[in-house]
């Protein structure tokens, strides 16, 4: 398992009864988590006095119950700053487990920049959400193209870049359907040294384009190999879909990326350490390819 254990401003305190108790900076949140199928004693005092609690509805979805939480606040991961706020379907605008991936590709970018200081390392972040990976790659020295179908998410990502003092870095912000964007990049002949994708299980593009990960992900990975540079550095695919095991990610990436460029593919579960129990909470999976 790949464990995101480098946080100081975030931690999972405890897990029980389909929920997790988390500290986000100075604030305690209780949110549902489908992986938490065990019922253990909720002995931590903050189970009874959180700053906010997201209650899942039996009819689907759910709602926040607020006790003492600001409309927005920030937390830091190393030199990066993220703007958080509670919004629809339990989210805060950040997936903390992804920090393990930020560290991984940042080290690759920094190594390449150290070896070739004048080289522009071009990275494409697809389904880029609020830009955690974008600002991590930019901070490491890459020129990043950030693509997401939601204008609101792209604006949020810009705010994160500004808060991290990265507004002057070479970042292209694009509101677009990821597949259509890649197809246009193929026609334009644009290439990237690294590709990051964090596709949803199900989603719609800005013009109603339907994305279903089980049906679309393999063909999309194959499509993206056409915009990799001659000597690409890395390729990252994240999945929160329980039906896509790490071995499935390995097979797809190795079939399309590894077959074309060599290198090494490794896929594994992502996890966050749980403070009170010493366990690790599973948080989806990542498939990583690196050109060695």
QUIJO-V925984 format. One line per field, one symbol per residue. ss: DSSP state (2 for helix, 1 for strand, 0 for the rest). A space follows every 50 residues. Layout:
BEGIN
ss = ???
END
This chain:
BEGIN
ss = 01100000011111110011111100111111000000000000222000 01111100000111110000001111100111110000000000022222 22222222222222200000011111000002222222220011111100 22222222222220000000111110022222222222000101111000 01110000011122222222222222210000011111100000022222 222222222220011111111111000001111111111100
END
